[in-house]
Structures are given as C-alpha cells and as structure tokens.
Amino acid sequence: MFICNCNGVREKEIQKVIHNGVKTWEQILAHFDYEPCCGRCEDDINCMIEDHSLVSNSVSLEKIAAP
C-alpha cells in the first residue's frame, strides 16, 4: 500500500527505513531522495515510527525482565 502518494513510497519501504533507525518523516522521505509535498503522509508515517518505537521498547523490556 502506498503511504506517500505524491512520491510513490510504499508502507514496506518505509518500515525498512524505520527499522534501520530513521526517526522523522522528513528523513524517511529524504532517504528516498524526496521532499515532503502535500504533507498528507506525515501522520501515517509518524504513527508507523511510534508503533515501531513501542514494539522495540517492549522487546527490550522483555529481554531485561527475562531470567
């Protein structure tokens, strides 16, 4: 599914970039050599970043708590 329709960036592509540590929607688009256009993808990308952060923190806490 396309997340950024203006630049044709797909959800799976964005997830890979987020997994590699990119933290803002502007940096994600810049990774693909794009600049933000209309801004409609900002909320979706920010939600993806937040979801990844929550999952990463949860996994880290589980590793710490494991006996």
PDB file of N, H, CA, C and O in Angstrom:
ATOM      1  N   MET A   1       0.843  -1.168   0.000  1.00  0.00           N
ATOM      2  CA  MET A   1       0.000   0.000   0.000  1.00  0.00           C
ATOM      3  C   MET A   1       0.896   1.241   0.000  1.00  0.00           C
ATOM      4  O   MET A   1       1.918   1.289   0.685  1.00  0.00           O
ATOM      5  N   PHE A   2       0.494   2.233  -0.776  1.00  0.00           N
ATOM      6  H   PHE A   2      -0.336   2.195  -1.333  1.00  0.00           H
ATOM      7  CA  PHE A   2       1.222   3.492  -0.792  1.00  0.00           C
ATOM      8  C   PHE A   2       0.881   4.298   0.453  1.00  0.00           C
ATOM      9  O   PHE A   2      -0.288   4.457   0.803  1.00  0.00           O
ATOM     10  N   ILE A   3       1.907   4.802   1.112  1.00  0.00           N
ATOM     11  H   ILE A   3       2.857   4.674   0.827  1.00  0.00           H
ATOM     12  CA  ILE A   3       1.730   5.711   2.239  1.00  0.00           C
ATOM     13  C   ILE A   3       1.897   7.141   1.751  1.00  0.00           C
ATOM     14  O   ILE A   3       1.106   8.015   2.105  1.00  0.00           O
ATOM     15  N   CYS A   4       2.912   7.383   0.947  1.00  0.00           N
ATOM     16  H   CYS A   4       3.555   6.673   0.659  1.00  0.00           H
ATOM     17  CA  CYS A   4       3.134   8.702   0.348  1.00  0.00           C
ATOM     18  C   CYS A   4       2.755   8.620  -1.126  1.00  0.00           C
ATOM     19  O   CYS A   4       3.530   8.151  -1.960  1.00  0.00           O
ATOM     20  N   ASN A   5       1.562   9.080  -1.423  1.00  0.00           N
ATOM     21  H   ASN A   5       0.932   9.460  -0.745  1.00  0.00           H
ATOM     22  CA  ASN A   5       1.077   9.016  -2.803  1.00  0.00           C
ATOM     23  C   ASN A   5       1.821   9.975  -3.718  1.00  0.00           C
ATOM     24  O   ASN A   5       2.037   9.662  -4.889  1.00  0.00           O
ATOM     25  N   CYS A   6       2.218  11.133  -3.212  1.00  0.00           N
ATOM     26  H   CYS A   6       2.043  11.388  -2.261  1.00  0.00           H
ATOM     27  CA  CYS A   6       2.915  12.122  -4.044  1.00  0.00           C
ATOM     28  C   CYS A   6       4.219  11.572  -4.605  1.00  0.00           C
ATOM     29  O   CYS A   6       4.573  11.827  -5.756  1.00  0.00           O
ATOM     30  N   ASN A   7       4.928  10.811  -3.769  1.00  0.00           N
ATOM     31  H   ASN A   7       4.640  10.604  -2.834  1.00  0.00           H
ATOM     32  CA  ASN A   7       6.238  10.313  -4.163  1.00  0.00           C
ATOM     33  C   ASN A   7       6.258   8.812  -4.439  1.00  0.00           C
ATOM     34  O   ASN A   7       7.291   8.267  -4.827  1.00  0.00           O
ATOM     35  N   GLY A   8       5.133   8.147  -4.244  1.00  0.00           N
ATOM     36  H   GLY A   8       4.294   8.589  -3.928  1.00  0.00           H
ATOM     37  CA  GLY A   8       5.046   6.718  -4.544  1.00  0.00           C
ATOM     38  C   GLY A   8       5.863   5.846  -3.600  1.00  0.00           C
ATOM     39  O   GLY A   8       6.511   4.896  -4.038  1.00  0.00           O
ATOM     40  N   VAL A   9       5.836   6.165  -2.303  1.00  0.00           N
ATOM     41  H   VAL A   9       5.309   6.937  -1.948  1.00  0.00           H
ATOM     42  CA  VAL A   9       6.584   5.375  -1.326  1.00  0.00           C
ATOM     43  C   VAL A   9       5.616   4.443  -0.612  1.00  0.00           C
ATOM     44  O   VAL A   9       4.578   4.868  -0.104  1.00  0.00           O
ATOM     45  N   ARG A  10       5.975   3.171  -0.585  1.00  0.00           N
ATOM     46  H   ARG A  10       6.818   2.826  -0.998  1.00  0.00           H
ATOM     47  CA  ARG A  10       5.108   2.138  -0.023  1.00  0.00           C
ATOM     48  C   ARG A  10       5.397   1.879   1.458  1.00  0.00           C
ATOM     49  O   ARG A  10       6.473   2.187   1.971  1.00  0.00           O
ATOM     50  N   GLU A  11       4.403   1.308   2.113  1.00  0.00           N
ATOM     51  H   GLU A  11       3.529   1.058   1.696  1.00  0.00           H
ATOM     52  CA  GLU A  11       4.482   1.001   3.534  1.00  0.00           C
ATOM     53  C   GLU A  11       5.690   0.126   3.867  1.00  0.00           C
ATOM     54  O   GLU A  11       6.415   0.414   4.820  1.00  0.00           O
ATOM     55  N   LYS A  12       5.914  -0.930   3.101  1.00  0.00           N
ATOM     56  H   LYS A  12       5.325  -1.164   2.327  1.00  0.00           H
ATOM     57  CA  LYS A  12       7.025  -1.842   3.382  1.00  0.00           C
ATOM     58  C   LYS A  12       8.376  -1.140   3.253  1.00  0.00           C
ATOM     59  O   LYS A  12       9.299  -1.433   4.012  1.00  0.00           O
ATOM     60  N   GLU A  13       8.497  -0.220   2.300  1.00  0.00           N
ATOM     61  H   GLU A  13       7.747   0.018   1.683  1.00  0.00           H
ATOM     62  CA  GLU A  13       9.740   0.533   2.139  1.00  0.00           C
ATOM     63  C   GLU A  13       9.981   1.420   3.359  1.00  0.00           C
ATOM     64  O   GLU A  13      11.102   1.519   3.857  1.00  0.00           O
ATOM     65  N   ILE A  14       8.925   2.056   3.826  1.00  0.00           N
ATOM     66  H   ILE A  14       8.014   1.976   3.422  1.00  0.00           H
ATOM     67  CA  ILE A  14       9.029   2.931   4.997  1.00  0.00           C
ATOM     68  C   ILE A  14       9.379   2.115   6.229  1.00  0.00           C
ATOM     69  O   ILE A  14      10.208   2.542   7.033  1.00  0.00           O
ATOM     70  N   GLN A  15       8.769   0.955   6.394  1.00  0.00           N
ATOM     71  H   GLN A  15       8.095   0.608   5.741  1.00  0.00           H
ATOM     72  CA  GLN A  15       9.055   0.104   7.552  1.00  0.00           C
ATOM     73  C   GLN A  15      10.523  -0.291   7.599  1.00  0.00           C
ATOM     74  O   GLN A  15      11.121  -0.319   8.675  1.00  0.00           O
ATOM     75  N   LYS A  16      11.108  -0.593   6.455  1.00  0.00           N
ATOM     76  H   LYS A  16      10.623  -0.570   5.581  1.00  0.00           H
ATOM     77  CA  LYS A  16      12.526  -0.961   6.411  1.00  0.00           C
ATOM     78  C   LYS A  16      13.402   0.197   6.870  1.00  0.00           C
ATOM     79  O   LYS A  16      14.356   0.002   7.623  1.00  0.00           O
ATOM     80  N   VAL A  17      13.076   1.394   6.416  1.00  0.00           N
ATOM     81  H   VAL A  17      12.300   1.552   5.805  1.00  0.00           H
ATOM     82  CA  VAL A  17      13.861   2.572   6.781  1.00  0.00           C
ATOM     83  C   VAL A  17      13.720   2.860   8.277  1.00  0.00           C
ATOM     84  O   VAL A  17      14.702   3.183   8.945  1.00  0.00           O
ATOM     85  N   ILE A  18      12.500   2.743   8.796  1.00  0.00           N
ATOM     86  H   ILE A  18      11.702   2.481   8.253  1.00  0.00           H
ATOM     87  CA  ILE A  18      12.274   2.946  10.230  1.00  0.00           C
ATOM     88  C   ILE A  18      13.062   1.914  11.031  1.00  0.00           C
ATOM     89  O   ILE A  18      13.679   2.249  12.042  1.00  0.00           O
ATOM     90  N   HIS A  19      13.041   0.680  10.588  1.00  0.00           N
ATOM     91  H   HIS A  19      12.540   0.408   9.767  1.00  0.00           H
ATOM     92  CA  HIS A  19      13.781  -0.397  11.270  1.00  0.00           C
ATOM     93  C   HIS A  19      15.278  -0.095  11.309  1.00  0.00           C
ATOM     94  O   HIS A  19      15.974  -0.509  12.236  1.00  0.00           O
ATOM     95  N   ASN A  20      15.772   0.627  10.303  1.00  0.00           N
ATOM     96  H   ASN A  20      15.207   0.964   9.549  1.00  0.00           H
ATOM     97  CA  ASN A  20      17.191   0.976  10.247  1.00  0.00           C
ATOM     98  C   ASN A  20      17.521   2.234  11.056  1.00  0.00           C
ATOM     99  O   ASN A  20      18.664   2.692  11.045  1.00  0.00           O
ATOM    100  N   GLY A  21      16.521   2.799  11.762  1.00  0.00           N
ATOM    101  H   GLY A  21      15.593   2.427  11.770  1.00  0.00           H
ATOM    102  CA  GLY A  21      16.811   3.867  12.704  1.00  0.00           C
ATOM    103  C   GLY A  21      16.424   5.274  12.307  1.00  0.00           C
ATOM    104  O   GLY A  21      16.679   6.208  13.066  1.00  0.00           O
ATOM    105  N   VAL A  22      15.820   5.462  11.154  1.00  0.00           N
ATOM    106  H   VAL A  22      15.612   4.703  10.537  1.00  0.00           H
ATOM    107  CA  VAL A  22      15.404   6.804  10.767  1.00  0.00           C
ATOM    108  C   VAL A  22      14.220   7.213  11.633  1.00  0.00           C
ATOM    109  O   VAL A  22      13.301   6.419  11.835  1.00  0.00           O
ATOM    110  N   LYS A  23      14.227   8.446  12.150  1.00  0.00           N
ATOM    111  H   LYS A  23      14.973   9.091  11.986  1.00  0.00           H
ATOM    112  CA  LYS A  23      13.290   8.831  13.202  1.00  0.00           C
ATOM    113  C   LYS A  23      12.236   9.861  12.824  1.00  0.00           C
ATOM    114  O   LYS A  23      11.312  10.074  13.609  1.00  0.00           O
ATOM    115  N   THR A  24      12.320  10.511  11.673  1.00  0.00           N
ATOM    116  H   THR A  24      13.070  10.338  11.035  1.00  0.00           H
ATOM    117  CA  THR A  24      11.320  11.526  11.315  1.00  0.00           C
ATOM    118  C   THR A  24      10.806  11.278   9.906  1.00  0.00           C
ATOM    119  O   THR A  24      11.471  10.645   9.086  1.00  0.00           O
ATOM    120  N   TRP A  25       9.602  11.793   9.641  1.00  0.00           N
ATOM    121  H   TRP A  25       9.062  12.307  10.307  1.00  0.00           H
ATOM    122  CA  TRP A  25       9.020  11.574   8.312  1.00  0.00           C
ATOM    123  C   TRP A  25       9.814  12.309   7.234  1.00  0.00           C
ATOM    124  O   TRP A  25       9.898  11.832   6.102  1.00  0.00           O
ATOM    125  N   GLU A  26      10.396  13.463   7.567  1.00  0.00           N
ATOM    126  H   GLU A  26      10.328  13.851   8.486  1.00  0.00           H
ATOM    127  CA  GLU A  26      11.209  14.185   6.587  1.00  0.00           C
ATOM    128  C   GLU A  26      12.456  13.380   6.223  1.00  0.00           C
ATOM    129  O   GLU A  26      12.847  13.316   5.057  1.00  0.00           O
ATOM    130  N   GLN A  27      13.078  12.763   7.241  1.00  0.00           N
ATOM    131  H   GLN A  27      12.761  12.815   8.188  1.00  0.00           H
ATOM    132  CA  GLN A  27      14.270  11.947   7.000  1.00  0.00           C
ATOM    133  C   GLN A  27      13.931  10.706   6.177  1.00  0.00           C
ATOM    134  O   GLN A  27      14.722  10.264   5.344  1.00  0.00           O
ATOM    135  N   ILE A  28      12.754  10.156   6.420  1.00  0.00           N
ATOM    136  H   ILE A  28      12.111  10.514   7.097  1.00  0.00           H
ATOM    137  CA  ILE A  28      12.341   8.977   5.657  1.00  0.00           C
ATOM    138  C   ILE A  28      12.183   9.335   4.192  1.00  0.00           C
ATOM    139  O   ILE A  28      12.687   8.622   3.324  1.00  0.00           O
ATOM    140  N   LEU A  29      11.492  10.428   3.901  1.00  0.00           N
ATOM    141  H   LEU A  29      11.082  11.007   4.606  1.00  0.00           H
ATOM    142  CA  LEU A  29      11.338  10.837   2.510  1.00  0.00           C
ATOM    143  C   LEU A  29      12.684  11.205   1.902  1.00  0.00           C
ATOM    144  O   LEU A  29      12.939  10.898   0.737  1.00  0.00           O
ATOM    145  N   ALA A  30      13.550  11.860   2.675  1.00  0.00           N
ATOM    146  H   ALA A  30      13.342  12.110   3.621  1.00  0.00           H
ATOM    147  CA  ALA A  30      14.879  12.220   2.192  1.00  0.00           C
ATOM    148  C   ALA A  30      15.696  10.973   1.854  1.00  0.00           C
ATOM    149  O   ALA A  30      16.510  10.992   0.931  1.00  0.00           O
ATOM    150  N   HIS A  31      15.478   9.893   2.601  1.00  0.00           N
ATOM    151  H   HIS A  31      14.817   9.878   3.351  1.00  0.00           H
ATOM    152  CA  HIS A  31      16.165   8.628   2.328  1.00  0.00           C
ATOM    153  C   HIS A  31      15.910   8.178   0.887  1.00  0.00           C
ATOM    154  O   HIS A  31      16.785   7.592   0.248  1.00  0.00           O
ATOM    155  N   PHE A  32      14.728   8.452   0.392  1.00  0.00           N
ATOM    156  H   PHE A  32      14.018   8.927   0.911  1.00  0.00           H
ATOM    157  CA  PHE A  32      14.357   8.080  -0.973  1.00  0.00           C
ATOM    158  C   PHE A  32      14.600   9.227  -1.964  1.00  0.00           C
ATOM    159  O   PHE A  32      14.156   9.170  -3.110  1.00  0.00           O
ATOM    160  N   ASP A  33      15.309  10.267  -1.510  1.00  0.00           N
ATOM    161  H   ASP A  33      15.670  10.313  -0.579  1.00  0.00           H
ATOM    162  CA  ASP A  33      15.596  11.468  -2.317  1.00  0.00           C
ATOM    163  C   ASP A  33      14.340  12.234  -2.690  1.00  0.00           C
ATOM    164  O   ASP A  33      14.238  12.775  -3.791  1.00  0.00           O
ATOM    165  N   TYR A  34      13.373  12.279  -1.759  1.00  0.00           N
ATOM    166  H   TYR A  34      13.456  11.840  -0.865  1.00  0.00           H
ATOM    167  CA  TYR A  34      12.148  13.050  -1.945  1.00  0.00           C
ATOM    168  C   TYR A  34      12.047  14.114  -0.860  1.00  0.00           C
ATOM    169  O   TYR A  34      12.669  14.012   0.197  1.00  0.00           O
ATOM    170  N   GLU A  35      11.261  15.120  -1.144  1.00  0.00           N
ATOM    171  H   GLU A  35      10.756  15.202  -2.003  1.00  0.00           H
ATOM    172  CA  GLU A  35      10.917  16.139  -0.158  1.00  0.00           C
ATOM    173  C   GLU A  35       9.423  16.044   0.088  1.00  0.00           C
ATOM    174  O   GLU A  35       8.674  15.640  -0.802  1.00  0.00           O
ATOM    175  N   PRO A  36       8.973  16.415   1.297  1.00  0.00           N
ATOM    176  CA  PRO A  36       7.536  16.414   1.553  1.00  0.00           C
ATOM    177  C   PRO A  36       6.811  17.328   0.562  1.00  0.00           C
ATOM    178  O   PRO A  36       7.288  18.418   0.244  1.00  0.00           O
ATOM    179  N   CYS A  37       5.664  16.873   0.085  1.00  0.00           N
ATOM    180  H   CYS A  37       5.277  15.988   0.344  1.00  0.00           H
ATOM    181  CA  CYS A  37       4.864  17.681  -0.856  1.00  0.00           C
ATOM    182  C   CYS A  37       3.628  18.215  -0.149  1.00  0.00           C
ATOM    183  O   CYS A  37       3.624  19.346   0.339  1.00  0.00           O
ATOM    184  N   CYS A  38       2.592  17.410  -0.094  1.00  0.00           N
ATOM    185  H   CYS A  38       2.595  16.492  -0.490  1.00  0.00           H
ATOM    186  CA  CYS A  38       1.321  17.872   0.470  1.00  0.00           C
ATOM    187  C   CYS A  38       1.234  17.665   1.977  1.00  0.00           C
ATOM    188  O   CYS A  38       0.443  18.338   2.637  1.00  0.00           O
ATOM    189  N   GLY A  39       2.026  16.751   2.539  1.00  0.00           N
ATOM    190  H   GLY A  39       2.669  16.204   2.003  1.00  0.00           H
ATOM    191  CA  GLY A  39       2.028  16.501   3.975  1.00  0.00           C
ATOM    192  C   GLY A  39       0.990  15.509   4.464  1.00  0.00           C
ATOM    193  O   GLY A  39       0.904  15.249   5.664  1.00  0.00           O
ATOM    194  N   ARG A  40       0.204  14.951   3.561  1.00  0.00           N
ATOM    195  H   ARG A  40       0.274  15.162   2.586  1.00  0.00           H
ATOM    196  CA  ARG A  40      -0.835  14.001   3.981  1.00  0.00           C
ATOM    197  C   ARG A  40      -0.270  12.719   4.564  1.00  0.00           C
ATOM    198  O   ARG A  40      -0.950  12.049   5.341  1.00  0.00           O
ATOM    199  N   CYS A  41       0.937  12.368   4.215  1.00  0.00           N
ATOM    200  H   CYS A  41       1.490  12.913   3.583  1.00  0.00           H
ATOM    201  CA  CYS A  41       1.545  11.139   4.728  1.00  0.00           C
ATOM    202  C   CYS A  41       2.194  11.329   6.095  1.00  0.00           C
ATOM    203  O   CYS A  41       2.569  10.350   6.740  1.00  0.00           O
ATOM    204  N   GLU A  42       2.331  12.562   6.541  1.00  0.00           N
ATOM    205  H   GLU A  42       2.027  13.358   6.017  1.00  0.00           H
ATOM    206  CA  GLU A  42       3.044  12.835   7.796  1.00  0.00           C
ATOM    207  C   GLU A  42       2.457  12.057   8.967  1.00  0.00           C
ATOM    208  O   GLU A  42       3.197  11.394   9.694  1.00  0.00           O
ATOM    209  N   ASP A  43       1.166  12.123   9.162  1.00  0.00           N
ATOM    210  H   ASP A  43       0.565  12.662   8.572  1.00  0.00           H
ATOM    211  CA  ASP A  43       0.542  11.424  10.294  1.00  0.00           C
ATOM    212  C   ASP A  43       0.722   9.910  10.200  1.00  0.00           C
ATOM    213  O   ASP A  43       1.023   9.256  11.198  1.00  0.00           O
ATOM    214  N   ASP A  44       0.540   9.355   9.004  1.00  0.00           N
ATOM    215  H   ASP A  44       0.296   9.887   8.193  1.00  0.00           H
ATOM    216  CA  ASP A  44       0.692   7.912   8.834  1.00  0.00           C
ATOM    217  C   ASP A  44       2.124   7.460   9.133  1.00  0.00           C
ATOM    218  O   ASP A  44       2.341   6.454   9.808  1.00  0.00           O
ATOM    219  N   ILE A  45       3.088   8.213   8.625  1.00  0.00           N
ATOM    220  H   ILE A  45       2.912   9.031   8.077  1.00  0.00           H
ATOM    221  CA  ILE A  45       4.491   7.853   8.854  1.00  0.00           C
ATOM    222  C   ILE A  45       4.839   8.023  10.325  1.00  0.00           C
ATOM    223  O   ILE A  45       5.529   7.180  10.899  1.00  0.00           O
ATOM    224  N   ASN A  46       4.370   9.103  10.942  1.00  0.00           N
ATOM    225  H   ASN A  46       3.810   9.787  10.477  1.00  0.00           H
ATOM    226  CA  ASN A  46       4.642   9.305  12.366  1.00  0.00           C
ATOM    227  C   ASN A  46       4.033   8.188  13.215  1.00  0.00           C
ATOM    228  O   ASN A  46       4.635   7.766  14.202  1.00  0.00           O
ATOM    229  N   CYS A  47       2.864   7.714  12.845  1.00  0.00           N
ATOM    230  H   CYS A  47       2.375   8.057  12.043  1.00  0.00           H
ATOM    231  CA  CYS A  47       2.248   6.577  13.546  1.00  0.00           C
ATOM    232  C   CYS A  47       3.088   5.312  13.379  1.00  0.00           C
ATOM    233  O   CYS A  47       3.239   4.535  14.322  1.00  0.00           O
ATOM    234  N   MET A  48       3.634   5.107  12.181  1.00  0.00           N
ATOM    235  H   MET A  48       3.511   5.738  11.415  1.00  0.00           H
ATOM    236  CA  MET A  48       4.480   3.944  11.941  1.00  0.00           C
ATOM    237  C   MET A  48       5.752   4.024  12.786  1.00  0.00           C
ATOM    238  O   MET A  48       6.208   3.017  13.328  1.00  0.00           O
ATOM    239  N   ILE A  49       6.321   5.226  12.893  1.00  0.00           N
ATOM    240  H   ILE A  49       5.951   6.043  12.452  1.00  0.00           H
ATOM    241  CA  ILE A  49       7.517   5.427  13.712  1.00  0.00           C
ATOM    242  C   ILE A  49       7.194   5.141  15.175  1.00  0.00           C
ATOM    243  O   ILE A  49       7.952   4.455  15.861  1.00  0.00           O
ATOM    244  N   GLU A  50       6.072   5.667  15.648  1.00  0.00           N
ATOM    245  H   GLU A  50       5.456   6.224  15.091  1.00  0.00           H
ATOM    246  CA  GLU A  50       5.668   5.461  17.035  1.00  0.00           C
ATOM    247  C   GLU A  50       5.399   3.986  17.321  1.00  0.00           C
ATOM    248  O   GLU A  50       5.829   3.465  18.350  1.00  0.00           O
ATOM    249  N   ASP A  51       4.693   3.314  16.417  1.00  0.00           N
ATOM    250  H   ASP A  51       4.344   3.737  15.581  1.00  0.00           H
ATOM    251  CA  ASP A  51       4.416   1.882  16.594  1.00  0.00           C
ATOM    252  C   ASP A  51       5.718   1.086  16.682  1.00  0.00           C
ATOM    253  O   ASP A  51       5.850   0.197  17.523  1.00  0.00           O
ATOM    254  N   HIS A  52       6.669   1.404  15.819  1.00  0.00           N
ATOM    255  H   HIS A  52       6.562   2.126  15.135  1.00  0.00           H
ATOM    256  CA  HIS A  52       7.956   0.700  15.835  1.00  0.00           C
ATOM    257  C   HIS A  52       8.677   0.955  17.154  1.00  0.00           C
ATOM    258  O   HIS A  52       9.275   0.045  17.727  1.00  0.00           O
ATOM    259  N   SER A  53       8.619   2.183  17.629  1.00  0.00           N
ATOM    260  H   SER A  53       8.132   2.923  17.164  1.00  0.00           H
ATOM    261  CA  SER A  53       9.257   2.537  18.892  1.00  0.00           C
ATOM    262  C   SER A  53       8.635   1.774  20.052  1.00  0.00           C
ATOM    263  O   SER A  53       9.350   1.278  20.923  1.00  0.00           O
ATOM    264  N   LEU A  54       7.312   1.675  20.071  1.00  0.00           N
ATOM    265  H   LEU A  54       6.731   2.078  19.364  1.00  0.00           H
ATOM    266  CA  LEU A  54       6.628   0.949  21.141  1.00  0.00           C
ATOM    267  C   LEU A  54       6.985  -0.530  21.127  1.00  0.00           C
ATOM    268  O   LEU A  54       7.222  -1.123  22.180  1.00  0.00           O
ATOM    269  N   VAL A  55       7.023  -1.126  19.948  1.00  0.00           N
ATOM    270  H   VAL A  55       6.830  -0.645  19.093  1.00  0.00           H
ATOM    271  CA  VAL A  55       7.367  -2.542  19.822  1.00  0.00           C
ATOM    272  C   VAL A  55       8.821  -2.758  20.232  1.00  0.00           C
ATOM    273  O   VAL A  55       9.127  -3.718  20.939  1.00  0.00           O
ATOM    274  N   SER A  56       9.710  -1.883  19.800  1.00  0.00           N
ATOM    275  H   SER A  56       9.461  -1.103  19.226  1.00  0.00           H
ATOM    276  CA  SER A  56      11.129  -2.018  20.142  1.00  0.00           C
ATOM    277  C   SER A  56      11.343  -1.898  21.641  1.00  0.00           C
ATOM    278  O   SER A  56      12.108  -2.668  22.222  1.00  0.00           O
ATOM    279  N   ASN A  57      10.676  -0.939  22.272  1.00  0.00           N
ATOM    280  H   ASN A  57      10.054  -0.314  21.800  1.00  0.00           H
ATOM    281  CA  ASN A  57      10.809  -0.767  23.707  1.00  0.00           C
ATOM    282  C   ASN A  57      10.242  -1.963  24.460  1.00  0.00           C
ATOM    283  O   ASN A  57      10.799  -2.375  25.478  1.00  0.00           O
ATOM    284  N   SER A  58       9.156  -2.515  23.976  1.00  0.00           N
ATOM    285  H   SER A  58       8.704  -2.180  23.150  1.00  0.00           H
ATOM    286  CA  SER A  58       8.543  -3.674  24.609  1.00  0.00           C
ATOM    287  C   SER A  58       9.476  -4.875  24.540  1.00  0.00           C
ATOM    288  O   SER A  58       9.633  -5.595  25.526  1.00  0.00           O
ATOM    289  N   VAL A  59      10.088  -5.092  23.402  1.00  0.00           N
ATOM    290  H   VAL A  59       9.960  -4.507  22.601  1.00  0.00           H
ATOM    291  CA  VAL A  59      11.020  -6.210  23.237  1.00  0.00           C
ATOM    292  C   VAL A  59      12.226  -6.015  24.133  1.00  0.00           C
ATOM    293  O   VAL A  59      12.701  -6.974  24.742  1.00  0.00           O
ATOM    294  N   SER A  60      12.738  -4.783  24.228  1.00  0.00           N
ATOM    295  H   SER A  60      12.352  -4.004  23.734  1.00  0.00           H
ATOM    296  CA  SER A  60      13.886  -4.509  25.088  1.00  0.00           C
ATOM    297  C   SER A  60      13.554  -4.787  26.547  1.00  0.00           C
ATOM    298  O   SER A  60      14.366  -5.360  27.273  1.00  0.00           O
ATOM    299  N   LEU A  61      12.359  -4.381  26.979  1.00  0.00           N
ATOM    300  H   LEU A  61      11.700  -3.915  26.389  1.00  0.00           H
ATOM    301  CA  LEU A  61      11.956  -4.619  28.357  1.00  0.00           C
ATOM    302  C   LEU A  61      11.802  -6.102  28.641  1.00  0.00           C
ATOM    303  O   LEU A  61      12.133  -6.561  29.734  1.00  0.00           O
ATOM    304  N   GLU A  62      11.299  -6.859  27.666  1.00  0.00           N
ATOM    305  H   GLU A  62      11.030  -6.486  26.778  1.00  0.00           H
ATOM    306  CA  GLU A  62      11.158  -8.300  27.852  1.00  0.00           C
ATOM    307  C   GLU A  62      12.526  -8.961  28.014  1.00  0.00           C
ATOM    308  O   GLU A  62      12.676  -9.886  28.812  1.00  0.00           O
ATOM    309  N   LYS A  63      13.509  -8.496  27.273  1.00  0.00           N
ATOM    310  H   LYS A  63      13.387  -7.745  26.625  1.00  0.00           H
ATOM    311  CA  LYS A  63      14.850  -9.068  27.384  1.00  0.00           C
ATOM    312  C   LYS A  63      15.448  -8.769  28.748  1.00  0.00           C
ATOM    313  O   LYS A  63      16.123  -9.617  29.332  1.00  0.00           O
ATOM    314  N   ILE A  64      15.203  -7.566  29.259  1.00  0.00           N
ATOM    315  H   ILE A  64      14.655  -6.878  28.785  1.00  0.00           H
ATOM    316  CA  ILE A  64      15.729  -7.178  30.568  1.00  0.00           C
ATOM    317  C   ILE A  64      15.053  -8.006  31.662  1.00  0.00           C
ATOM    318  O   ILE A  64      15.714  -8.440  32.605  1.00  0.00           O
ATOM    319  N   ALA A  65      13.751  -8.225  31.544  1.00  0.00           N
ATOM    320  H   ALA A  65      13.214  -7.873  30.778  1.00  0.00           H
ATOM    321  CA  ALA A  65      12.989  -8.917  32.576  1.00  0.00           C
ATOM    322  C   ALA A  65      13.174 -10.438  32.546  1.00  0.00           C
ATOM    323  O   ALA A  65      12.849 -11.118  33.520  1.00  0.00           O
ATOM    324  N   ALA A  66      13.684 -10.966  31.455  1.00  0.00           N
ATOM    325  H   ALA A  66      13.947 -10.414  30.664  1.00  0.00           H
ATOM    326  CA  ALA A  66      13.825 -12.424  31.341  1.00  0.00           C
ATOM    327  C   ALA A  66      14.871 -12.938  32.329  1.00  0.00           C
ATOM    328  O   ALA A  66      15.929 -12.331  32.494  1.00  0.00           O
ATOM    329  N   PRO A  67      14.566 -14.066  32.986  1.00  0.00           N
ATOM    330  CA  PRO A  67      15.521 -14.628  33.977  1.00  0.00           C
ATOM    331  C   PRO A  67      16.730 -15.241  33.334  1.00  0.00           C
ATOM    332  O   PRO A  67      17.609 -15.748  34.030  1.00  0.00           O
TER     333      PRO A  67
END
